[in-house]
Amino acid sequence: MKTTMINFPSKFKSFSFIAVAEHLKYLHGVLISGAKK
């Protein structure tokens, strides 16, 4: 797994990191809205 991750282009790495960050933000917002209800 680690070796394949290293072989990926840096653009793909940064894109996946941004996608994960956005997904975490979305999940966090859902949890907050769910707790308010």
N, C-alpha and C positions, 0 to 999 in steps of 0.2 A: 504493500500500500504506500509506504513512505517514498519508495523509489519512484513509483509512478507519479506521485504528487510532485516530486522534484522535477520530473520530466515535463510537466505541464508548462505552457507558456506563462509568463508573469502576468499577462493581461487576463488570462483565465483565472489565475489565482486571485487577483485583485477583484475581479467581477464576482467570483464565488464568495469572497469575504464580504463584499458589499451586500450581496443577496442574503447572506446569513444574518448580517447586522439588521437589515430591513425586516427580515422574518422575525427576528427576536423582538424588534420594536413593535411589530404587529401583535405578536403573542402577548407582550407586556400590556399593550393597550386593551386587548381582549380581556385579560385577567382583571385589569383595573375596572373596566366597564361592568364586568361580571360581578365583581365584589360590591360595586355601588348598588346594583339591583338587590 
